[in-house]
Amino acid sequence: MEGSGDKPSRVKKASVTLGDILWRGWLGLKAAGRFLRRGDPRLRTYLGANSLVVGTGIGVLLAGRPGAEISIGASLVAAGTTGLIFLTHQSLLYDDEQRSKRLHEIGLEKIYLDRSGEVEEDFRSRLIGARHSIDILAFGLQHFREDFHDIRDWWSGRPNVRILLLDPEFPSSTSSFARQRDAEERTAAGKIAGDVGEFVRYMRRGLGAALHAENNAIRAQWNDTDRGTSVQLKLARCLPAITVFRIDDTIYWGPYLIEQASRHCPTMAVRGGRPMFDSIERHFNTIWTRWSADVPAEWLQQPPAGL
């Protein structure tokens, strides 16, 4: 405070020692070595040619007399040095470029810090324009239901749709994964269960009661007979690890983090035909076929008011 007699504090400036310079130089040489070993073989030829030009220029400068020879030598040194500087710059960028290339190869298209805002805008347009398939793996899809008030707002009957919500009564109604996640997100007990019940009603309001019966078992499946497509709803019976939102050849997925609402967790977009896409797709398909159950028949006839 002013007038207190305290001396003004001094900001300590970072100092660069000779050791720092030598260490950074060593790291640069190592990066250059990796660049030359793993990069295009023509780079080594490029390095040798420029080194030869610099060496020739230095030789001309040392042996030449003032005049044309000095000018030629200086030009050779300048040209060769320019080439070496370019090569050094490329070597410093090499590791970053290789990492970006690897991410591209496995299919990572984009990373979002949460599941609102930018990611919402991106997948909304893709969702409405979906043509082949939509797969969703989530807890209760509360925000999705609020963003799209009617299922016909996003499903035109074109793609097949499979939706997996967390079974609110598994492994038991009193000690379920859903209740555990409620506690982890610091929300009211039973919130996810209530969201699941609300989503069943949401689908009934939007699609009616045209349920699919097979082998005397009622399933949550609504058919569009004109297009030969359907919307199916099942309950996942496994530990919730990730959320999945697949739209045709793009999958949006991300982890669930402790004491963070799922809406505020990171999300990644991956493209089809790449290893990461195939892995997430396989994860969804395995849950759908082996780790899920049909919605209870009584829920379909009379959706529960609350679980």
C-alpha positions as CSV (number, residue, x, y, z in Angstrom):
1,M,0.0,0.0,0.0
2,E,1.1,3.5,-0.7
3,G,2.8,5.3,2.3
4,S,3.3,2.1,4.2
5,G,7.1,2.3,3.9
6,D,7.3,-1.0,2.1
7,K,9.9,-1.2,-0.7
8,P,8.5,-1.9,-4.1
9,S,8.9,-5.5,-5.1
10,R,11.3,-6.3,-7.9
11,V,10.3,-8.7,-10.6
12,K,13.0,-11.3,-11.0
13,K,14.0,-11.5,-14.6
14,A,14.6,-14.9,-16.1
15,S,18.3,-15.4,-17.0
16,V,19.6,-17.5,-19.8
17,T,22.8,-19.3,-19.0
18,L,25.4,-20.8,-21.2
19,G,24.2,-24.2,-20.1
20,D,20.7,-23.4,-21.2
21,I,22.0,-22.4,-24.7
22,L,24.0,-25.5,-25.0
23,W,21.1,-27.7,-23.8
24,R,18.7,-26.1,-26.3
25,G,21.3,-26.5,-29.0
26,W,21.7,-30.2,-28.2
27,L,17.9,-30.7,-28.4
28,G,17.9,-28.9,-31.7
29,L,20.6,-31.2,-33.0
30,K,18.7,-34.3,-31.8
31,A,15.5,-33.0,-33.6
32,A,17.6,-32.5,-36.7
33,G,19.0,-36.0,-36.5
34,R,15.5,-37.5,-36.2
35,F,14.3,-35.4,-39.0
36,L,17.1,-36.5,-41.3
37,R,16.9,-40.2,-40.3
38,R,13.1,-40.5,-40.6
39,G,12.4,-38.0,-43.3
40,D,12.7,-38.1,-47.0
41,P,16.1,-39.5,-48.1
42,R,16.4,-36.6,-50.4
43,L,16.8,-34.3,-47.4
44,R,20.2,-35.8,-46.7
45,T,21.2,-35.1,-50.3
46,Y,19.9,-31.5,-49.8
47,L,22.0,-31.2,-46.6
48,G,25.1,-32.5,-48.3
49,A,24.7,-30.3,-51.3
50,N,24.3,-27.1,-49.2
51,S,27.2,-28.1,-46.9
52,L,29.3,-28.5,-50.0
53,V,28.2,-25.1,-51.3
54,V,29.1,-23.5,-47.9
55,G,32.5,-25.3,-47.8
56,T,33.3,-24.3,-51.4
57,G,32.4,-20.7,-50.6
58,I,34.6,-20.6,-47.6
59,G,37.5,-22.1,-49.6
60,V,37.1,-19.4,-52.3
61,L,37.0,-16.7,-49.6
62,L,40.2,-18.0,-48.0
63,A,42.1,-18.6,-51.2
64,G,40.8,-15.8,-53.3
65,R,42.0,-12.3,-53.9
66,P,39.8,-9.2,-53.4
67,G,37.4,-8.7,-56.2
68,A,35.3,-11.1,-58.2
69,E,36.5,-14.2,-56.3
70,I,35.6,-12.7,-53.0
71,S,32.1,-11.9,-54.3
72,I,31.7,-15.4,-55.6
73,G,32.8,-17.0,-52.4
74,A,30.4,-14.7,-50.3
75,S,27.5,-15.6,-52.6
76,L,28.2,-19.3,-52.3
77,V,28.3,-19.1,-48.5
78,A,25.1,-17.0,-48.4
79,A,23.2,-19.4,-50.7
80,G,24.4,-22.5,-48.8
81,T,23.7,-21.0,-45.4
82,T,20.1,-20.1,-46.5
83,G,19.5,-23.7,-47.5
84,L,20.9,-24.9,-44.1
85,I,18.7,-22.5,-42.2
86,F,15.6,-23.7,-44.1
87,L,16.6,-27.3,-43.3
88,T,17.0,-26.4,-39.6
89,H,13.6,-24.8,-39.5
90,Q,12.0,-27.8,-41.1
91,S,13.7,-30.1,-38.6
92,L,12.4,-28.1,-35.6
93,L,8.9,-28.5,-37.0
94,Y,9.3,-32.2,-37.8
95,D,8.1,-33.6,-34.4
96,D,5.0,-31.5,-34.4
97,E,4.2,-32.4,-38.0
98,Q,4.6,-36.1,-37.3
99,R,2.3,-35.9,-34.3
100,S,-0.3,-34.1,-36.4
101,K,0.1,-36.7,-39.2
102,R,-0.4,-39.5,-36.7
103,L,-3.6,-38.0,-35.3
104,H,-4.8,-37.6,-38.9
105,E,-4.0,-41.2,-39.7
106,I,-6.0,-42.6,-36.7
107,G,-8.9,-40.4,-37.6
108,L,-9.0,-37.5,-35.1
109,E,-10.7,-34.6,-36.9
110,K,-11.3,-32.1,-34.1
111,I,-11.2,-31.7,-30.3
112,Y,-13.8,-29.7,-28.3
113,L,-13.3,-28.6,-24.7
114,D,-17.0,-29.4,-23.9
115,R,-20.2,-30.7,-25.4
116,S,-21.9,-27.4,-25.8
117,G,-21.2,-24.4,-28.0
118,E,-19.1,-25.2,-31.0
119,V,-19.6,-28.9,-31.0
120,E,-23.3,-28.4,-30.7
121,E,-23.3,-26.2,-33.8
122,D,-21.2,-28.7,-35.7
123,F,-23.2,-31.8,-35.1
124,R,-26.6,-30.1,-35.3
125,S,-26.2,-29.5,-39.0
126,R,-24.8,-33.0,-39.6
127,L,-27.6,-34.6,-37.5
128,I,-30.4,-32.9,-39.5
129,G,-28.7,-33.8,-42.7
130,A,-27.9,-37.5,-41.7
131,R,-28.6,-40.0,-44.5
132,H,-27.4,-43.4,-43.3
133,S,-27.2,-44.0,-39.6
134,I,-27.3,-42.4,-36.2
135,D,-26.0,-44.1,-33.0
136,I,-26.2,-42.5,-29.6
137,L,-24.8,-43.7,-26.3
138,A,-25.5,-41.5,-23.3
139,F,-27.0,-41.3,-19.8
140,G,-30.4,-39.7,-20.2
141,L,-30.1,-37.2,-23.1
142,Q,-31.7,-34.4,-21.1
143,H,-30.1,-31.6,-23.1
144,F,-30.6,-33.3,-26.4
145,R,-34.3,-33.6,-25.6
146,E,-34.4,-29.9,-24.7
147,D,-32.5,-28.8,-27.8
148,F,-34.9,-30.8,-30.1
149,H,-38.4,-30.5,-28.7
150,D,-39.8,-33.1,-31.1
151,I,-38.0,-36.2,-32.5
152,R,-39.2,-35.1,-36.0
153,D,-37.1,-32.0,-35.6
154,W,-34.0,-34.1,-36.3
155,W,-35.3,-37.5,-37.6
156,S,-36.9,-37.3,-41.0
157,G,-37.2,-41.0,-41.4
158,R,-34.1,-41.2,-43.6
159,P,-31.4,-42.8,-41.4
160,N,-31.6,-45.8,-39.1
161,V,-31.3,-44.7,-35.4
162,R,-30.1,-46.7,-32.4
163,I,-30.1,-45.1,-29.0
164,L,-28.6,-46.5,-25.9
165,L,-29.4,-44.9,-22.5
166,L,-28.1,-46.0,-19.2
167,D,-30.3,-48.6,-17.5
168,P,-31.5,-46.7,-14.4
169,E,-32.2,-50.0,-12.5
170,F,-29.0,-51.8,-13.2
171,P,-27.5,-53.7,-11.4
172,S,-30.2,-52.9,-8.9
173,S,-32.7,-50.1,-8.4
174,T,-31.3,-49.1,-5.0
175,S,-27.6,-49.3,-6.0
176,S,-27.4,-48.5,-9.7
177,F,-24.7,-47.1,-12.0
178,A,-27.1,-44.2,-12.7
179,R,-27.3,-43.3,-9.0
180,Q,-23.6,-43.5,-8.7
181,R,-23.1,-41.1,-11.6
182,D,-25.7,-38.8,-10.1
183,A,-23.4,-38.5,-7.0
184,E,-20.3,-38.1,-9.2
185,E,-21.9,-35.2,-11.1
186,R,-23.1,-33.7,-7.8
187,T,-26.8,-33.8,-8.9
188,A,-29.9,-34.9,-7.2
189,A,-30.2,-38.7,-6.7
190,G,-32.5,-40.1,-9.4
191,K,-31.8,-37.4,-12.0
192,I,-30.5,-39.7,-14.7
193,A,-33.3,-42.2,-14.0
194,G,-35.8,-39.4,-14.4
195,D,-34.2,-38.3,-17.7
196,V,-34.4,-41.8,-19.0
197,G,-38.1,-41.9,-18.3
198,E,-38.6,-38.5,-19.9
199,F,-36.9,-39.7,-23.0
200,V,-39.2,-42.7,-23.3
201,R,-42.1,-40.2,-23.2
202,Y,-40.4,-38.0,-25.7
203,M,-40.2,-40.8,-28.2
204,R,-43.8,-41.8,-27.6
205,R,-45.0,-38.3,-28.2
206,G,-43.0,-37.9,-31.3
207,L,-43.5,-41.3,-32.9
208,G,-46.7,-42.7,-31.4
209,A,-47.3,-46.2,-30.1
210,A,-46.2,-48.1,-33.3
211,L,-44.0,-50.5,-31.4
212,H,-42.3,-53.5,-32.9
213,A,-43.2,-57.0,-31.7
214,E,-40.9,-59.9,-32.3
215,N,-41.0,-63.4,-30.8
216,N,-43.8,-62.2,-28.5
217,A,-41.4,-59.5,-27.0
218,I,-42.3,-55.8,-27.3
219,R,-39.4,-53.7,-28.3
220,A,-38.9,-50.0,-28.4
221,Q,-38.7,-49.8,-32.2
222,W,-40.5,-47.4,-34.4
223,N,-40.6,-48.2,-38.1
224,D,-40.8,-45.9,-41.1
225,T,-42.3,-48.3,-43.6
226,D,-42.0,-45.9,-46.5
227,R,-38.2,-45.8,-46.2
228,G,-37.6,-49.1,-44.5
229,T,-35.8,-47.4,-41.6
230,S,-36.4,-47.5,-37.8
231,V,-35.6,-45.9,-34.5
232,Q,-34.7,-48.3,-31.7
233,L,-34.1,-47.6,-28.0
234,K,-32.3,-49.9,-25.6
235,L,-30.8,-49.7,-22.1
236,A,-27.1,-50.1,-21.6
237,R,-26.1,-52.4,-18.8
238,C,-22.4,-51.7,-18.3
239,L,-20.2,-49.1,-16.6
240,P,-20.6,-45.8,-18.4
241,A,-17.1,-45.0,-19.8
242,I,-17.7,-42.7,-22.8
243,T,-20.5,-40.9,-24.6
244,V,-21.0,-41.7,-28.4
245,F,-22.8,-39.7,-31.0
246,R,-22.3,-41.2,-34.4
247,I,-23.8,-39.4,-37.5
248,D,-23.1,-41.3,-40.7
249,D,-19.3,-41.2,-41.1
250,T,-18.4,-39.0,-38.1
251,I,-18.4,-40.0,-34.5
252,Y,-18.4,-37.5,-31.6
253,W,-17.2,-39.1,-28.4
254,G,-15.7,-38.2,-25.1
255,P,-15.0,-39.4,-21.6
256,Y,-17.0,-38.9,-18.4
257,L,-15.0,-37.0,-15.8
258,I,-15.5,-37.1,-12.0
259,E,-17.4,-34.2,-10.5
260,Q,-18.2,-32.7,-13.9
261,A,-21.5,-32.7,-15.7
262,S,-21.3,-34.7,-18.9
263,R,-22.2,-31.6,-20.9
264,H,-18.9,-30.0,-19.8
265,C,-16.6,-32.9,-20.6
266,P,-14.2,-32.9,-23.6
267,T,-15.4,-34.2,-27.0
268,M,-13.5,-35.5,-30.0
269,A,-14.7,-35.9,-33.6
270,V,-13.3,-38.8,-35.6
271,R,-13.9,-39.7,-39.2
272,G,-14.9,-43.0,-40.7
273,G,-12.6,-45.4,-42.2
274,R,-9.9,-44.7,-39.6
275,P,-8.7,-46.9,-36.6
276,M,-10.2,-44.7,-33.9
277,F,-13.6,-44.6,-35.6
278,D,-13.6,-48.4,-36.0
279,S,-12.7,-48.8,-32.3
280,I,-15.5,-46.6,-31.1
281,E,-18.0,-48.1,-33.5
282,R,-17.0,-51.6,-32.3
283,H,-17.5,-50.4,-28.7
284,F,-21.1,-49.2,-29.4
285,N,-22.0,-52.4,-31.4
286,T,-20.7,-54.6,-28.6
287,I,-22.8,-52.8,-26.0
288,W,-25.8,-52.9,-28.3
289,T,-25.7,-56.6,-28.9
290,R,-24.2,-58.0,-25.6
291,W,-24.4,-55.4,-22.8
292,S,-27.9,-54.0,-23.1
293,A,-31.5,-54.8,-22.6
294,D,-34.9,-53.9,-24.0
295,V,-36.9,-51.2,-22.4
296,P,-39.5,-52.8,-20.0
297,A,-42.7,-53.4,-21.8
298,E,-44.7,-51.6,-19.2
299,W,-42.7,-48.4,-19.8
300,L,-43.7,-48.6,-23.4
301,Q,-47.4,-49.0,-22.7
302,Q,-47.4,-46.4,-19.9
303,P,-44.1,-44.4,-19.7
304,P,-43.2,-44.0,-16.0
305,A,-43.7,-40.6,-14.4
306,G,-40.5,-41.0,-12.5
307,L,-38.1,-43.7,-11.5
